[in-house]
Amino acid sequence: MIDFRLTDGKISFADGLVQYVDGAERVRQQIEFRLSLFRGEWFLDGD
């Protein structure tokens, strides 16, 4: 399975093309994202 590459919470582009991640880097990115939700760093949180 493939996911978008995120850099500072934003989708990464290189030469105008979306970058993707797969494998171990994808799993790391998903874990990091989910842990940030628990820390209260959700991008829609106004507080």
C-alpha positions as CSV (number, residue, x, y, z in Angstrom):
1,M,0.0,0.0,0.0
2,I,1.2,3.6,-0.7
3,D,0.6,6.8,1.2
4,F,1.4,10.5,0.6
5,R,4.7,11.7,2.0
6,L,4.0,14.2,4.7
7,T,6.5,16.9,5.7
8,D,5.5,19.1,8.7
9,G,1.9,17.8,8.3
10,K,1.7,18.8,4.6
11,I,1.8,16.7,1.5
12,S,5.3,16.8,-0.1
13,F,5.9,17.7,-3.8
14,A,9.0,17.3,-5.9
15,D,9.2,18.9,-9.3
16,G,5.5,19.5,-9.2
17,L,4.7,15.8,-8.5
18,V,3.3,14.3,-5.3
19,Q,5.8,12.1,-3.4
20,Y,4.7,8.8,-1.9
21,V,6.0,6.5,0.8
22,D,5.8,2.8,1.2
23,G,7.0,0.0,3.5
24,A,8.7,0.9,6.8
25,E,8.7,4.6,6.2
26,R,4.9,4.5,5.6
27,V,4.4,2.7,8.9
28,R,6.6,5.2,10.7
29,Q,4.7,8.1,9.2
30,Q,1.3,6.6,10.2
31,I,2.5,6.0,13.8
32,E,3.9,9.5,14.1
33,F,0.7,10.9,12.8
34,R,-1.5,8.9,15.2
35,L,0.7,9.8,18.2
36,S,0.5,13.5,17.3
37,L,-3.3,13.2,17.6
38,F,-2.9,12.0,21.2
39,R,-0.5,14.8,22.0
40,G,-3.2,17.4,20.9
41,E,-1.4,18.4,17.7
42,W,-4.4,17.9,15.5
43,F,-4.6,20.5,12.7
44,L,-8.3,21.2,13.2
45,D,-7.9,21.9,16.9
46,G,-8.5,25.6,17.4
47,D,-7.1,25.6,21.0
